[in-house]
Amino acid sequence: MVKNYLKDVYVGGTDDSRELYASWAATYDKEVQENGYVTPQRVANALKDVVRDQSEHILDYGCGTGLSGSALQAVGFENIDGLDVSQEMVILAEKKSIYKNLRVFDPSNEIPVYRDQYKIITAIGVIGAGAAPLKTFDSLFALLPPDGLFAFSFNDHTLNDPNYEKKVKQCLNSGHAAILHKSYGSHLPKANLKSNIYILKKL
Ligand SMILES: C[S@@+](CC[C@H](N)C(=O)[O-])C[C@H]1O[C@@H](n2cnc3c(N)ncnc32)[C@H](O)[C@@H]1O
């Protein structure tokens, strides 16, 4: 019988989810697609509405098997790089031939991206319960140049912890970013989950 990971993924919470994604990789696409996974399409559409030049280089952080990159490509983005901590997920992303560059890194090290390298960074289904810790928000935001865009999502499980929304509010209230988009909508509709998606512009 194929294991159902959606039931387990949001339970617990650790800074390193590599073991979980190593075992989930082979069935990840099927399971999330069967549950109507739509956050990548929502983020991609919102980003398309605010980006004029679709050849702009994008870092799809926590690219996983490439469902997020595939949604970005489907709305016309041409230059997408992928980065993730799970070798098993990235091997599957590679097969989709979406990403110009695809890399795996160890989350106990610094993110292997230099400051200002990307004008757009996405973290779709990545920060929060079951994946990357909240400190990832600051690390990714710090890599953007002024006017750079940060597009990300927090699902219902993540939103249950007020610290995630608090982080976004602090970033806005301190004058470090402006919000270009925020909407609450479907995430995994068949699992009864929604998500907030956000696009912040660094000031
Ligand atoms: C729910 S999947 C989302 C994958 C893809 N973005 C999508 O929309 O299908 C979460 C991904 O985040 C990755 N991840 C977990 N912790 C991470 C971290 N600290 N840094 C980067 N990626 C991480 C996992 O390996 C996994 O591929």
The ligand as an SDF file (V2000), in Angstrom:
LIG
                    3D

 27 29  0  0  0  0  0  0  0  0999 V2000
    5.7890   20.8220    0.1200 C   0  0  0  0  0  0  0  0  0  0  0  0
    7.2680   20.7300   -0.8030 S   0  0  0  0  0  0  0  0  0  0  0  0
    7.0210   22.0240   -2.0090 C   0  0  0  0  0  0  0  0  0  0  0  0
    7.8470   21.7790   -3.2290 C   0  0  0  0  0  0  0  0  0  0  0  0
    7.5010   22.6950   -4.4090 C   0  0  0  0  0  0  0  0  0  0  0  0
    7.8270   24.0510   -4.1570 N   0  0  0  0  0  0  0  0  0  0  0  0
    6.0460   22.5410   -4.7590 C   0  0  0  0  0  0  0  0  0  0  0  0
    5.3210   23.5470   -4.7690 O   0  0  0  0  0  0  0  0  0  0  0  0
    5.6280   21.4010   -5.0450 O   0  0  0  0  0  0  0  0  0  0  0  0
    8.4520   21.4590    0.3030 C   0  0  0  0  0  0  0  0  0  0  0  0
    9.8800   21.4330   -0.2420 C   0  0  0  0  0  0  0  0  0  0  0  0
   10.6990   22.2230    0.6290 O   0  0  0  0  0  0  0  0  0  0  0  0
   11.9550   21.5930    0.7500 C   0  0  0  0  0  0  0  0  0  0  0  0
   12.5960   22.0710    1.9760 N   0  0  0  0  0  0  0  0  0  0  0  0
   12.3980   21.6760    3.2490 C   0  0  0  0  0  0  0  0  0  0  0  0
   13.1910   22.3810    4.0830 N   0  0  0  0  0  0  0  0  0  0  0  0
   13.8830   23.2480    3.2960 C   0  0  0  0  0  0  0  0  0  0  0  0
   14.8620   24.2380    3.5690 C   0  0  0  0  0  0  0  0  0  0  0  0
   15.2780   24.5130    4.8090 N   0  0  0  0  0  0  0  0  0  0  0  0
   15.3620   24.9170    2.5290 N   0  0  0  0  0  0  0  0  0  0  0  0
   14.9380   24.6640    1.2620 C   0  0  0  0  0  0  0  0  0  0  0  0
   14.0160   23.7530    0.9410 N   0  0  0  0  0  0  0  0  0  0  0  0
   13.5010   23.0540    1.9590 C   0  0  0  0  0  0  0  0  0  0  0  0
   11.6300   20.1080    0.7610 C   0  0  0  0  0  0  0  0  0  0  0  0
   12.7580   19.3230    0.4550 O   0  0  0  0  0  0  0  0  0  0  0  0
   10.5130   20.0420   -0.2850 C   0  0  0  0  0  0  0  0  0  0  0  0
   11.0410   19.7950   -1.5640 O   0  0  0  0  0  0  0  0  0  0  0  0
  1  2  1  0
  2  3  1  0
  2 10  1  0
  3  4  1  0
  4  5  1  0
  5  6  1  0
  5  7  1  0
  7  8  2  0
  7  9  1  0
 10 11  1  0
 11 12  1  0
 11 26  1  0
 12 13  1  0
 13 14  1  0
 13 24  1  0
 14 15  1  0
 14 23  1  0
 15 16  2  0
 16 17  1  0
 17 18  1  0
 17 23  2  0
 18 19  1  0
 18 20  2  0
 20 21  1  0
 21 22  2  0
 22 23  1  0
 24 25  1  0
 24 26  1  0
 26 27  1  0
M  CHG  2   2   1   9  -1
M  END
$$$$
